[in-house]
């Protein structure tokens, strides 16, 4: 089970910066998936920018959401955050 999401930042180039309840800060690059399946519906920058936290995952205004395990397993540690500061 993935940790709860506390904060979400939508960045340019279809990046999501995620702060988890366990203290981790991770980045999910959605570009590889935007041409497949339901993710095509969030490939427009204005739509992608509507991402928000919904329960334990991320959801967009048009109803698209992502499995929390997908978000966590495909995200990487945020390179912009020093682990010494955590």
N, C-alpha and C positions, 0 to 999 in steps of 0.2 A: 504494500500500500504506500502510495506516495504521500509526502507531507503536505499539509494544507498550504495554500497560497495566501500570503498576507498582502502583498503589493504586486502590481503589474504596471509596467511601463511599455507603451507601444513606441517603437523606434522606427526611423526611416528604414527602407530596404526590407520591410517585412520581418523585423526582429522583435521579439518579446523579451523584456528583461523581467525576471521573476524573483521575488523574495519569498522564501519559504519559511514556515513556522519553525523549522529546525535550524534556522540561521543561514542556510545556504542562499546564495544569490547565483542564479543561473540565467543563461541566454538560450532562447530557442529561435533558430533561423527557420522560418516557414517557407522560404523560397523553393526548396526541393519538392514540396507537396502542393503548391498552388496551381499546378496544371492537372491535378488528379482529383477525381471524385467530387465530393461535396466541397472540397477546399477551393474549387474554381469560383465558388460564390463569395469568397473573401479576397480574391486576387486583385480587386480594384483598391487602390490606396485609401480612398475615402471610406470604404467599407471596412477594410482591415483596421483602420484607426479607431473603430468603434468597439474594439475588444475590451472586455471587462471581466472581472472575477464573478463567477456564478457558482455558488456552493463550493465544490472542491476543484473546480476547473475554470477554463476560460471559455467565454461565449461571446458571439458577435450579435449585433442588433438584428441581423436577419435570421437568427435562430441556429446558426452553425455553432457547434461546440466541439471540444476535443476531449478525448479520454484522458483523465489525469495521469495515468501511467504512461501514455504516449508523450505527454508534455514533459514529464520528469525524465523518462528514459532517453529522449532524443535531445534534451537540452544539455548544455555543457556549462561548467563553472564560468562565471562572468569574469572575463580577463581584465575588466576595468576595476575590479575590487581586490584589494590586497587582503590576503588571508590573515595577515598580522593585525588588520584593523577589526577583524571579526572576533 
